[in-house]
Every structure is written in C-alpha cells, then in structure tokens.
Amino acid sequence: MKYHVFVDFDGTIAPVDTTDLLLERFADSSWQEIEEEWKAGRIGSRECLVRQIDLVRATPEELDDFIARIDIDPGFGAFMALCRTNNLATTVVSDGLDRTVNAVLKRHGFDLPYRANQLSFLGGDRWRLSFPHARSDCRALSGNCKCQFADAAVGHVRIVVGDGRSDYCVSEQADLVLAKGSLARHCRTLQLPHFEIASFAEATARLAAWLEEQAAQDGHPEMRDE
C-alpha cells in the first residue's frame, strides 16, 4: 500500500498564520478590510492575497529577517520521522507564500517538496504575488488549489493534515484527515473520516495508531511508529 501525506503550512506546520503576521508587520492596515471581504465570501483567497500583498512595503532584507523568526510546531520533527520510517511520501501544500515556506522549512532542517504561491520582488520595497498552482475550476478560488495534488496521487492512500479553508476541498478527497480549527468543524459537518488534533504530537500518535490498524488489516506487520 502506498501513502501520500499532504501537509498544510500556515496554522499547521507553523502554529500561526505567517502571512497574517507579515501583513501586520509590513502592510497598511486596510489589509484587514480585505480579509473581512474574504471571510464573508465576497472574494476568493486569490483576489484577497493579491490585494493584500500589494499593500506590503518591505525590503528583501527586512522580509527575510522577519521570516527568520518564525517557529514551527515542535512536534513536526517526530511526525516526519514517522512518515520516513513508514515510507509515506510527504508534500507541503500551502495557500501562503513560497518564500516563507521554503525559508522556514530549510532553517529547521526539512528538505521537503512544497507547493505554494509565488512571491516576487519588484524592486525597492514592492512585491507581487502569482499563482503557479491555481486552477480556474477551483471551488474556493484559492491561489493554490490543493485538490490537484491529491488527484495526481493515483493509487495512493491520501492523508491530509490541515487547519482551515484552503484544506476543505482536498479533505473531501482524502482517506484520512488530521484536522485542526475550522477544518475539524468542516470534517464533522460532512462526516469525513478524520481525527481532531491540536498539535503535531497528537497528529503523530493518531497517525501511528491508524497505520498500525491498516497494517494489521492488510497483513503487513512491518509498519512501525517512531
């Protein structure tokens, strides 16, 4: 049996929404009005992010110094060890910023494939956001449509770890969801197969137990938790 784990970044690997932190530090306060439009469902996340990033004023040095202070969930390392031990393919899928995801993962020693929105420097203190992983048929109008990556994992058992709206659609395609925040409420509402978690320590314990159950059912006792 092949497995593929899709892990959200903001609010999941990083316990906070790092894009919101960046906007609080470097953008005009009107970014919050745009955020309310998105929360009310009047705009999609793609339009929301474009308009918000247009408000950011920061040099690359200022931005990178800020990103260097972002922490991750302390249990993420143990979760990744479990995935490696059991040969679970893992991809980070984020509707946030590639510059943030890449820098934070590398600083904490994780060399993982990731898919995120592309932040480009325009010169001075200006930035532009583009969406290499957007899809015109995305129901949530997300910058990064995560469903396409689950679609491509043909023949794999698909596991999603996430916390929010950008994970809703992909969770509906998953064989198992490890859910925080509003994603947990979404899974409860739709009765999707899931475990509610508050941290990666809980995610690791839940996934290890679930893998052992799958191994027992499939007659593969070599599955291990570490």
C-alpha positions as protocol buffer text, in pm:
chain_id: "A"
residue {
  index: 1
  type: MET
  ca { x: 0 y: 0 z: 0 }
}
residue {
  index: 2
  type: LYS
  ca { x: 134 y: 343 z: -99 }
}
residue {
  index: 3
  type: TYR
  ca { x: 60 y: 650 z: 111 }
}
residue {
  index: 4
  type: HIS
  ca { x: 90 y: 1023 z: 39 }
}
residue {
  index: 5
  type: VAL
  ca { x: 64 y: 1285 z: 314 }
}
residue {
  index: 6
  type: PHE
  ca { x: -32 y: 1642 z: 222 }
}
residue {
  index: 7
  type: VAL
  ca { x: 54 y: 1889 z: 499 }
}
residue {
  index: 8
  type: ASP
  ca { x: -68 y: 2248 z: 524 }
}
residue {
  index: 9
  type: PHE
  ca { x: 180 y: 2513 z: 638 }
}
residue {
  index: 10
  type: ASP
  ca { x: 12 y: 2819 z: 793 }
}
residue {
  index: 11
  type: GLY
  ca { x: -165 y: 2725 z: 1115 }
}
residue {
  index: 12
  type: THR
  ca { x: -34 y: 2369 z: 1087 }
}
residue {
  index: 13
  type: ILE
  ca { x: 344 y: 2332 z: 1048 }
}
residue {
  index: 14
  type: ALA
  ca { x: 370 y: 2692 z: 1164 }
}
residue {
  index: 15
  type: PRO
  ca { x: 122 y: 2723 z: 1453 }
}
residue {
  index: 16
  type: VAL
  ca { x: 22 y: 3073 z: 1336 }
}
residue {
  index: 17
  type: ASP
  ca { x: -80 y: 3222 z: 1002 }
}
residue {
  index: 18
  type: THR
  ca { x: 255 y: 3357 z: 886 }
}
residue {
  index: 19
  type: THR
  ca { x: 103 y: 3564 z: 604 }
}
residue {
  index: 20
  type: ASP
  ca { x: -117 y: 3747 z: 854 }
}
residue {
  index: 21
  type: LEU
  ca { x: 190 y: 3813 z: 1070 }
}
residue {
  index: 22
  type: LEU
  ca { x: 374 y: 3954 z: 769 }
}
residue {
  index: 23
  type: LEU
  ca { x: 79 y: 4177 z: 681 }
}
residue {
  index: 24
  type: GLU
  ca { x: 52 y: 4303 z: 1038 }
}
residue {
  index: 25
  type: ARG
  ca { x: 420 y: 4400 z: 1028 }
}
residue {
  index: 26
  type: PHE
  ca { x: 461 y: 4540 z: 675 }
}
residue {
  index: 27
  type: ALA
  ca { x: 121 y: 4628 z: 522 }
}
residue {
  index: 28
  type: ASP
  ca { x: -120 y: 4917 z: 550 }
}
residue {
  index: 29
  type: SER
  ca { x: -396 y: 4839 z: 800 }
}
residue {
  index: 30
  type: SER
  ca { x: -651 y: 4824 z: 517 }
}
residue {
  index: 31
  type: TRP
  ca { x: -536 y: 4462 z: 462 }
}
residue {
  index: 32
  type: GLN
  ca { x: -778 y: 4372 z: 742 }
}
residue {
  index: 33
  type: GLU
  ca { x: -1075 y: 4511 z: 546 }
}
residue {
  index: 34
  type: ILE
  ca { x: -977 y: 4290 z: 253 }
}
residue {
  index: 35
  type: GLU
  ca { x: -953 y: 3996 z: 493 }
}
residue {
  index: 36
  type: GLU
  ca { x: -1310 y: 4058 z: 608 }
}
residue {
  index: 37
  type: GLU
  ca { x: -1431 y: 4053 z: 246 }
}
residue {
  index: 38
  type: TRP
  ca { x: -1270 y: 3710 z: 207 }
}
residue {
  index: 39
  type: LYS
  ca { x: -1415 y: 3580 z: 534 }
}
residue {
  index: 40
  type: ALA
  ca { x: -1760 y: 3697 z: 425 }
}
residue {
  index: 41
  type: GLY
  ca { x: -1722 y: 3502 z: 100 }
}
residue {
  index: 42
  type: ARG
  ca { x: -1735 y: 3811 z: -125 }
}
residue {
  index: 43
  type: ILE
  ca { x: -1393 y: 3738 z: -277 }
}
residue {
  index: 44
  type: GLY
  ca { x: -1176 y: 3429 z: -316 }
}
residue {
  index: 45
  type: SER
  ca { x: -842 y: 3383 z: -146 }
}
residue {
  index: 46
  type: ARG
  ca { x: -658 y: 3455 z: -472 }
}
residue {
  index: 47
  type: GLU
  ca { x: -800 y: 3807 z: -503 }
}
residue {
  index: 48
  type: CYS
  ca { x: -763 y: 3859 z: -131 }
}
residue {
  index: 49
  type: LEU
  ca { x: -392 y: 3773 z: -133 }
}
residue {
  index: 50
  type: VAL
  ca { x: -312 y: 3979 z: -443 }
}
residue {
  index: 51
  type: ARG
  ca { x: -468 y: 4291 z: -295 }
}
residue {
  index: 52
  type: GLN
  ca { x: -304 y: 4236 z: 42 }
}
residue {
  index: 53
  type: ILE
  ca { x: 46 y: 4174 z: -93 }
}
residue {
  index: 54
  type: ASP
  ca { x: 13 y: 4494 z: -299 }
}
residue {
  index: 55
  type: LEU
  ca { x: -1 y: 4677 z: 35 }
}
residue {
  index: 56
  type: VAL
  ca { x: 328 y: 4531 z: 166 }
}
residue {
  index: 57
  type: ARG
  ca { x: 625 y: 4765 z: 194 }
}
residue {
  index: 58
  type: ALA
  ca { x: 945 y: 4581 z: 291 }
}
residue {
  index: 59
  type: THR
  ca { x: 1292 y: 4530 z: 151 }
}
residue {
  index: 60
  type: PRO
  ca { x: 1408 y: 4170 z: 93 }
}
residue {
  index: 61
  type: GLU
  ca { x: 1640 y: 4204 z: 393 }
}
residue {
  index: 62
  type: GLU
  ca { x: 1354 y: 4318 z: 617 }
}
residue {
  index: 63
  type: LEU
  ca { x: 1129 y: 4041 z: 493 }
}
residue {
  index: 64
  type: ASP
  ca { x: 1388 y: 3767 z: 534 }
}
residue {
  index: 65
  type: ASP
  ca { x: 1481 y: 3889 z: 883 }
}
residue {
  index: 66
  type: PHE
  ca { x: 1115 y: 3869 z: 978 }
}
residue {
  index: 67
  type: ILE
  ca { x: 1073 y: 3520 z: 830 }
}
residue {
  index: 68
  type: ALA
  ca { x: 1383 y: 3401 z: 1018 }
}
residue {
  index: 69
  type: ARG
  ca { x: 1192 y: 3449 z: 1345 }
}
residue {
  index: 70
  type: ILE
  ca { x: 903 y: 3219 z: 1253 }
}
residue {
  index: 71
  type: ASP
  ca { x: 884 y: 2900 z: 1458 }
}
residue {
  index: 72
  type: ILE
  ca { x: 720 y: 2567 z: 1379 }
}
residue {
  index: 73
  type: ASP
  ca { x: 524 y: 2317 z: 1585 }
}
residue {
  index: 74
  type: PRO
  ca { x: 787 y: 2138 z: 1799 }
}
residue {
  index: 75
  type: GLY
  ca { x: 627 y: 1803 z: 1722 }
}
residue {
  index: 76
  type: PHE
  ca { x: 669 y: 1830 z: 1345 }
}
residue {
  index: 77
  type: GLY
  ca { x: 1008 y: 1655 z: 1351 }
}
residue {
  index: 78
  type: ALA
  ca { x: 863 y: 1345 z: 1518 }
}
residue {
  index: 79
  type: PHE
  ca { x: 576 y: 1345 z: 1270 }
}
residue {
  index: 80
  type: MET
  ca { x: 820 y: 1350 z: 979 }
}
residue {
  index: 81
  type: ALA
  ca { x: 1025 y: 1072 z: 1140 }
}
residue {
  index: 82
  type: LEU
  ca { x: 709 y: 858 z: 1148 }
}
residue {
  index: 83
  type: CYS
  ca { x: 646 y: 933 z: 780 }
}
residue {
  index: 84
  type: ARG
  ca { x: 1003 y: 844 z: 682 }
}
residue {
  index: 85
  type: THR
  ca { x: 1002 y: 522 z: 885 }
}
residue {
  index: 86
  type: ASN
  ca { x: 686 y: 406 z: 712 }
}
residue {
  index: 87
  type: ASN
  ca { x: 782 y: 532 z: 365 }
}
residue {
  index: 88
  type: LEU
  ca { x: 499 y: 782 z: 346 }
}
residue {
  index: 89
  type: ALA
  ca { x: 553 y: 1035 z: 67 }
}
residue {
  index: 90
  type: THR
  ca { x: 505 y: 1385 z: 208 }
}
residue {
  index: 91
  type: THR
  ca { x: 432 y: 1716 z: 32 }
}
residue {
  index: 92
  type: VAL
  ca { x: 377 y: 2055 z: 193 }
}
residue {
  index: 93
  type: VAL
  ca { x: 82 y: 2231 z: 26 }
}
residue {
  index: 94
  type: SER
  ca { x: 23 y: 2593 z: 120 }
}
residue {
  index: 95
  type: ASP
  ca { x: -200 y: 2878 z: 7 }
}
residue {
  index: 96
  type: GLY
  ca { x: 65 y: 3105 z: 158 }
}
residue {
  index: 97
  type: LEU
  ca { x: 397 y: 3239 z: 31 }
}
residue {
  index: 98
  type: ASP
  ca { x: 671 y: 3023 z: -118 }
}
residue {
  index: 99
  type: ARG
  ca { x: 946 y: 3248 z: 20 }
}
residue {
  index: 100
  type: THR
  ca { x: 819 y: 3188 z: 373 }
}
residue {
  index: 101
  type: VAL
  ca { x: 758 y: 2815 z: 336 }
}
residue {
  index: 102
  type: ASN
  ca { x: 1098 y: 2749 z: 178 }
}
residue {
  index: 103
  type: ALA
  ca { x: 1298 y: 2953 z: 430 }
}
residue {
  index: 104
  type: VAL
  ca { x: 1124 y: 2817 z: 740 }
}
residue {
  index: 105
  type: LEU
  ca { x: 1146 y: 2452 z: 633 }
}
residue {
  index: 106
  type: LYS
  ca { x: 1516 y: 2483 z: 545 }
}
residue {
  index: 107
  type: ARG
  ca { x: 1603 y: 2667 z: 866 }
}
residue {
  index: 108
  type: HIS
  ca { x: 1452 y: 2382 z: 1066 }
}
residue {
  index: 109
  type: GLY
  ca { x: 1631 y: 2117 z: 861 }
}
residue {
  index: 110
  type: PHE
  ca { x: 1345 y: 1983 z: 645 }
}
residue {
  index: 111
  type: ASP
  ca { x: 1413 y: 1917 z: 278 }
}
residue {
  index: 112
  type: LEU
  ca { x: 1057 y: 1859 z: 159 }
}
residue {
  index: 113
  type: PRO
  ca { x: 875 y: 1919 z: -168 }
}
residue {
  index: 114
  type: TYR
  ca { x: 633 y: 2209 z: -133 }
}
residue {
  index: 115
  type: ARG
  ca { x: 373 y: 2387 z: -341 }
}
residue {
  index: 116
  type: ALA
  ca { x: 282 y: 2747 z: -259 }
}
residue {
  index: 117
  type: ASN
  ca { x: 203 y: 3085 z: -414 }
}
residue {
  index: 118
  type: GLN
  ca { x: 499 y: 3266 z: -571 }
}
residue {
  index: 119
  type: LEU
  ca { x: 618 y: 3590 z: -412 }
}
residue {
  index: 120
  type: SER
  ca { x: 832 y: 3800 z: -649 }
}
residue {
  index: 121
  type: PHE
  ca { x: 1040 y: 4108 z: -566 }
}
residue {
  index: 122
  type: LEU
  ca { x: 968 y: 4410 z: -787 }
}
residue {
  index: 123
  type: GLY
  ca { x: 1244 y: 4635 z: -654 }
}
residue {
  index: 124
  type: GLY
  ca { x: 1264 y: 4882 z: -368 }
}
residue {
  index: 125
  type: ASP
  ca { x: 1011 y: 4762 z: -115 }
}
residue {
  index: 126
  type: ARG
  ca { x: 742 y: 4631 z: -351 }
}
residue {
  index: 127
  type: TRP
  ca { x: 623 y: 4274 z: -412 }
}
residue {
  index: 128
  type: ARG
  ca { x: 392 y: 4083 z: -642 }
}
residue {
  index: 129
  type: LEU
  ca { x: 213 y: 3753 z: -587 }
}
residue {
  index: 130
  type: SER
  ca { x: 146 y: 3500 z: -864 }
}
residue {
  index: 131
  type: PHE
  ca { x: -24 y: 3163 z: -863 }
}
residue {
  index: 132
  type: PRO
  ca { x: 153 y: 2880 z: -1048 }
}
residue {
  index: 133
  type: HIS
  ca { x: -79 y: 2623 z: -888 }
}
residue {
  index: 134
  type: ALA
  ca { x: -414 y: 2798 z: -940 }
}
residue {
  index: 135
  type: ARG
  ca { x: -699 y: 2630 z: -1129 }
}
residue {
  index: 136
  type: SER
  ca { x: -990 y: 2806 z: -1296 }
}
residue {
  index: 137
  type: ASP
  ca { x: -1232 y: 2543 z: -1166 }
}
residue {
  index: 138
  type: CYS
  ca { x: -1124 y: 2573 z: -802 }
}
residue {
  index: 139
  type: ARG
  ca { x: -1440 y: 2596 z: -592 }
}
residue {
  index: 140
  type: ALA
  ca { x: -1271 y: 2811 z: -328 }
}
residue {
  index: 141
  type: LEU
  ca { x: -1091 y: 3033 z: -584 }
}
residue {
  index: 142
  type: SER
  ca { x: -773 y: 2955 z: -394 }
}
residue {
  index: 143
  type: GLY
  ca { x: -434 y: 3072 z: -509 }
}
residue {
  index: 144
  type: ASN
  ca { x: -307 y: 2717 z: -465 }
}
residue {
  index: 145
  type: CYS
  ca { x: -573 y: 2456 z: -547 }
}
residue {
  index: 146
  type: LYS
  ca { x: -464 y: 2165 z: -329 }
}
residue {
  index: 147
  type: CYS
  ca { x: -709 y: 1918 z: -485 }
}
residue {
  index: 148
  type: GLN
  ca { x: -490 y: 1880 z: -794 }
}
residue {
  index: 149
  type: PHE
  ca { x: -210 y: 1724 z: -591 }
}
residue {
  index: 150
  type: ALA
  ca { x: -443 y: 1471 z: -433 }
}
residue {
  index: 151
  type: ASP
  ca { x: -587 y: 1400 z: -779 }
}
residue {
  index: 152
  type: ALA
  ca { x: -236 y: 1321 z: -903 }
}
residue {
  index: 153
  type: ALA
  ca { x: -169 y: 1073 z: -621 }
}
residue {
  index: 154
  type: VAL
  ca { x: -341 y: 794 z: -809 }
}
residue {
  index: 155
  type: GLY
  ca { x: -317 y: 460 z: -630 }
}
residue {
  index: 156
  type: HIS
  ca { x: -210 y: 617 z: -300 }
}
residue {
  index: 157
  type: VAL
  ca { x: -391 y: 634 z: 31 }
}
residue {
  index: 158
  type: ARG
  ca { x: -423 y: 1010 z: 73 }
}
residue {
  index: 159
  type: ILE
  ca { x: -378 y: 1171 z: 415 }
}
residue {
  index: 160
  type: VAL
  ca { x: -437 y: 1543 z: 471 }
}
residue {
  index: 161
  type: VAL
  ca { x: -312 y: 1745 z: 769 }
}
residue {
  index: 162
  type: GLY
  ca { x: -455 y: 2096 z: 794 }
}
residue {
  index: 163
  type: ASP
  ca { x: -649 y: 2361 z: 979 }
}
residue {
  index: 164
  type: GLY
  ca { x: -852 y: 2588 z: 754 }
}
residue {
  index: 165
  type: ARG
  ca { x: -1047 y: 2683 z: 444 }
}
residue {
  index: 166
  type: SER
  ca { x: -773 y: 2607 z: 194 }
}
residue {
  index: 167
  type: ASP
  ca { x: -790 y: 2244 z: 311 }
}
residue {
  index: 168
  type: TYR
  ca { x: -1167 y: 2198 z: 280 }
}
residue {
  index: 169
  type: CYS
  ca { x: -1183 y: 2068 z: -77 }
}
residue {
  index: 170
  type: VAL
  ca { x: -883 y: 1839 z: -57 }
}
residue {
  index: 171
  type: SER
  ca { x: -1009 y: 1693 z: 270 }
}
residue {
  index: 172
  type: GLU
  ca { x: -1315 y: 1567 z: 84 }
}
residue {
  index: 173
  type: GLN
  ca { x: -1087 y: 1355 z: -135 }
}
residue {
  index: 174
  type: ALA
  ca { x: -876 y: 1219 z: 150 }
}
residue {
  index: 175
  type: ASP
  ca { x: -883 y: 874 z: 304 }
}
residue {
  index: 176
  type: LEU
  ca { x: -791 y: 1028 z: 638 }
}
residue {
  index: 177
  type: VAL
  ca { x: -778 y: 1387 z: 766 }
}
residue {
  index: 178
  type: LEU
  ca { x: -585 y: 1509 z: 1071 }
}
residue {
  index: 179
  type: ALA
  ca { x: -773 y: 1828 z: 1136 }
}
residue {
  index: 180
  type: LYS
  ca { x: -740 y: 2142 z: 1347 }
}
residue {
  index: 181
  type: GLY
  ca { x: -953 y: 2455 z: 1370 }
}
residue {
  index: 182
  type: SER
  ca { x: -1223 y: 2517 z: 1113 }
}
residue {
  index: 183
  type: LEU
  ca { x: -1113 y: 2212 z: 912 }
}
residue {
  index: 184
  type: ALA
  ca { x: -1215 y: 1991 z: 1204 }
}
residue {
  index: 185
  type: ARG
  ca { x: -1559 y: 2154 z: 1205 }
}
residue {
  index: 186
  type: HIS
  ca { x: -1584 y: 2103 z: 828 }
}
residue {
  index: 187
  type: CYS
  ca { x: -1500 y: 1734 z: 864 }
}
residue {
  index: 188
  type: ARG
  ca { x: -1757 y: 1690 z: 1140 }
}
residue {
  index: 189
  type: THR
  ca { x: -2025 y: 1860 z: 930 }
}
residue {
  index: 190
  type: LEU
  ca { x: -1960 y: 1642 z: 625 }
}
residue {
  index: 191
  type: GLN
  ca { x: -1884 y: 1331 z: 833 }
}
residue {
  index: 192
  type: LEU
  ca { x: -1545 y: 1289 z: 668 }
}
residue {
  index: 193
  type: PRO
  ca { x: -1302 y: 1030 z: 811 }
}
residue {
  index: 194
  type: HIS
  ca { x: -1082 y: 1234 z: 1043 }
}
residue {
  index: 195
  type: PHE
  ca { x: -910 y: 1273 z: 1376 }
}
residue {
  index: 196
  type: GLU
  ca { x: -919 y: 1607 z: 1555 }
}
residue {
  index: 197
  type: ILE
  ca { x: -577 y: 1728 z: 1667 }
}
residue {
  index: 198
  type: ALA
  ca { x: -436 y: 2030 z: 1846 }
}
residue {
  index: 199
  type: SER
  ca { x: -68 y: 1971 z: 1765 }
}
residue {
  index: 200
  type: PHE
  ca { x: 172 y: 1752 z: 1574 }
}
residue {
  index: 201
  type: ALA
  ca { x: 232 y: 1548 z: 1888 }
}
residue {
  index: 202
  type: GLU
  ca { x: -133 y: 1443 z: 1867 }
}
residue {
  index: 203
  type: ALA
  ca { x: -110 y: 1401 z: 1489 }
}
residue {
  index: 204
  type: THR
  ca { x: 186 y: 1165 z: 1527 }
}
residue {
  index: 205
  type: ALA
  ca { x: 12 y: 950 z: 1786 }
}
residue {
  index: 206
  type: ARG
  ca { x: -311 y: 935 z: 1585 }
}
residue {
  index: 207
  type: LEU
  ca { x: -137 y: 854 z: 1259 }
}
residue {
  index: 208
  type: ALA
  ca { x: 87 y: 588 z: 1416 }
}
residue {
  index: 209
  type: ALA
  ca { x: -215 y: 409 z: 1563 }
}
residue {
  index: 210
  type: TRP
  ca { x: -406 y: 435 z: 1235 }
}
residue {
  index: 211
  type: LEU
  ca { x: -112 y: 297 z: 1035 }
}
residue {
  index: 212
  type: GLU
  ca { x: -88 y: 1 z: 1271 }
}
residue {
  index: 213
  type: GLU
  ca { x: -458 y: -69 z: 1218 }
}
residue {
  index: 214
  type: GLN
  ca { x: -411 y: -50 z: 841 }
}
residue {
  index: 215
  type: ALA
  ca { x: -108 y: -279 z: 858 }
}
residue {
  index: 216
  type: ALA
  ca { x: -297 y: -534 z: 1064 }
}
residue {
  index: 217
  type: GLN
  ca { x: -587 y: -531 z: 819 }
}
residue {
  index: 218
  type: ASP
  ca { x: -352 y: -567 z: 522 }
}
residue {
  index: 219
  type: GLY
  ca { x: -132 y: -826 z: 688 }
}
residue {
  index: 220
  type: HIS
  ca { x: 183 y: -613 z: 692 }
}
residue {
  index: 221
  type: PRO
  ca { x: 316 y: -618 z: 1049 }
}
residue {
  index: 222
  type: GLU
  ca { x: 635 y: -431 z: 949 }
}
residue {
  index: 223
  type: MET
  ca { x: 464 y: -91 z: 994 }
}
residue {
  index: 224
  type: ARG
  ca { x: 647 y: 90 z: 1275 }
}
residue {
  index: 225
  type: ASP
  ca { x: 598 y: 409 z: 1474 }
}
residue {
  index: 226
  type: GLU
  ca { x: 897 y: 619 z: 1574 }
}
